[in-house]
Amino acid sequence: IRRENKAAAGSASSSSGSNVSADVQQLLMTALSKLHLKQNEQGEWYVDSGAAAHVTGDA
């Protein structure tokens, strides 16, 4: 069963079958664009928050 999202009616997202509103899509894209992704030696990707750079060794 497919539910139509009235808030996204007429937008590009509704034509692709997405049930996510344009506002939610924009918020998600903004949040994801601020992530710092790094790859380790094994080729695995992980999110680097940068918190380790602020930790001192004498804690």
BABAVEX-313199 format. One record per residue: residue in three letters; x negated, y, z of N, C-alpha, C in turn. Coordinates in steps of 0.001 Angstrom, whole numbers, plus 524288, in hexadecimal, padded with zeros to 5 digits. Atoms other than C-alpha are relative to their C-alpha. Layout:
ALAXYZXYZXYZ ...
This chain:
ILE7FCAC7FB65800008000080000800007FC89804CB80000 ARG803117FB398005F7FA6380D0B7FC0C803278048D8021D ARG7FD6E7FB677FDCF7FDBD81913803F97FDD2804D57FD5D GLU801A97FB1C8026B7FD488264C7FD727FEFF804088043F ASN8014F7FBD97FC577F6D583167804C0801F8805217FDB5 LYS7FDA87FB38802147FF3A83D77802AE7FC4B804A380068 ALA803A97FBA77FF5F7F47384686807AC7FC06800207FB97 ALA803EE80044804247EB61841E47FCDD80275800017FA95 ALA7FD6080018805137F58D842757F2117FDDE8044F7FC83 GLY801FC7FC37803B77F02F849177E61B7FA22800C580041 SER805AC7FF717FFAB7E209848217EA847FD5B7FB747FD4A ALA802F480428802977D76583FE77E468800127FB0A8033B SER80021804A37FCB27D796836D17F01F804ED7FCB97FF64 SER7FB33803068008D7E5CA832FB7EE068000D7FCF97FAE3 SER80014802C5804F77E33A82F3F7DFF47FC6D7FB4280036 SER80385804787FF897D86F825FE7E44C8021F7FBE9803C1 GLY7FD98803CE7FC8B7E18581F0C7EDD87FE74800AA805AF SER801B27FF1E7FAA17DB99824BB7FA3E804818021980343 ASN7FC097FE067FC687E45A8271B806007FDB780400803C3 VAL802A27FC4C7FC977DACE830D080C07800D28057F7FDD4 SER7FEFD7FAAC801CC7DE3C83F3C80B7E7FAED802B27FE66 ALA8048F7FD12801D47D515848F2805067FD0D8026780494 ASP802927FDBC7FB687D25E84F608123C7FCAF7FBF0802D1 VAL802E38042E7FD607CE3F842768184C7FB4C7FE6E7FCBA GLN804628014A8036C7C5CF83F5B80C847FBB0804128007F GLN803E47FBD97FF807BF0984C8D80DBA7FD297FFA380536 LEU80274800967FADD7BC9C84A9A81C497FC357FB6980012 LEU803518049F8002F7B71783D19819D47FB0B801067FCD5 MET8048B7FED9803427AE25841BC80EF37FC41803BC802C2 THR803527FC617FD137A92E84CE2817797FD047FD2080440 ALA80292802F47FBD27A650843AC822C17FBCF7FC5D7FDCD LEU803C2803A98024579F9F839A081A197FB50802D07FDA0 SER804577FD2B8026679761843FE813617FBFE801C28040A LYS8038C7FE557FBDE79157847848207F7FCFC7FB7B80276 LEU802D08048C7FDFA78CA4839AC8234F7FA847FFC87FDB6 HIS80554800CC801D577E44836D98224A7FF197FA217FFA9 LEU800CC80591800C877C6B8296481C707FA467FEF47FEEB LYS8056E80197800DD76F4C822A381CE67FFF07FA307FED6 GLN80096805818015176A6D815978180E7FB317FDE4802CB ASN8046E8024F7FD3E761CB80CA8820387FCCD7FC887FC57 GLU803858033580328757138038381B8A802B97FB4E7FD8A GLN7FD1E804808020A760E57F8748197A803FE801967FBD9 GLY7FC567FE2A803F6768DA800DF81034805708010880218 GLU7FAE67FF087FDA577414802AD819D0800A8805D8800FF TRP7FED87FA827FF2977A9380FFB81AB680242800CA8056E TYR7FDDE7FEAE7FAE577DA681677827B4800A1805E68006B VAL7FF137FA727FF1A782968238582CA27FC07801EA803F6 ASP803D67FDA77FC7D777E082BCD832AF802428051680215 SER7FDAB7FB587FDA677DDC8358F83C197FBF38043080128 GLY8041D7FC4A7FEC2770BE83C0283E817FF1C80095805D1 ALA8006E7FF797FA567726883A5484D2F7FAA87FE4480200 ALA80513801ED7FE387659F832D284E7B7FBCF8043B7FFA2 ALA803CD7FBC88009975E4583EEA849FD80027803C88049C HIS7FF687FC6C7FB957632184612856247FED07FD6C8053B VAL80115802DE7FB3075F2C83BC18601A7FA2B8006280127 THR805837FFB97FE7A7529A83DA4867A77FE547FAD38025B GLY8020B804E77FDFA749EB8326F86BDA7FFA97FFC7805E9 ASP800907FFED7FA51749AF836B487A1D8053880003802E1 ALA7FAC77FFE17FD9F75824834E687CE9800A57FC1080448 
